[in-house]
Amino acid sequence: MKRAVFLDRDGVITREPPYYAHEISHLEIVPGAAAAIRRLNEHGFLVVVVSNQAGIARGYYREADMLSFNRAMEDRLAVAGACIDAFYFCPHHPEAGLGELLQDCQCRKPKPGMLLKAGRDLGIDLGRSFMVGDRATDIEAGRRAGCQTLLVLTGHGAEELKTGTTAGDNVAEDLAGAVELILGAAGRADMVPTEDESRSV
């Protein structure tokens, strides 16, 4: 089975503005994030984005807007040779969702539904995989899915750490630092990619 690194989007890959991110004009990649994703690609990890998108549930933007934002992000990452293998998102909210989007679903982090679905869809060994996020909800979702977890201090991470919320199995300054820890952990566990797991770059 494959190894994966699950990434929250806003605050980990992209800078999180003080509102719900969806406008391409405000898209900004966190420094070092593209190179970090490329390193994961080169070491045989699947890179999977798992993102709560409550702005859809609240009616602030459409699913099509989010998809356009994601495509623009992919294009900018591709310039640096970085690839996202899959995107999963939750458009629901248990209290503020509109219409059918008002539901207490299994996919909204801190529930692990998105990670579990990705595991089934993509043949991922969740016990050999990692979740990187900037919120306690990311960390909790990763733990519930059986992944190792890392909190990054970009986005909301520094605030989360100050409040004493869960810091995950490790803490890193940013995604680049998290990838250093992931690759180190993979090496210590002798998790060298097999020929089937390796990707051509």
Secondary structure, DSSP 8 states (H G I E B T S, - for coil): -B-EEEE-SBTTTB---SS----GGG--B-TTHHHHHHHHHHTT-EEEEEEE-HHHHTTSS-HHHHHHHHHHHHHHHHHTT----EEEEE--BTTT--GGGBS--SSSTTS-HHHHHHHHHHTB-GGG-EEEESSHHHHHHHHHHT-EEEEESTTTHHHHHHTT---BSEEESSHHHHHHHHHHHHHHTT----TTT----
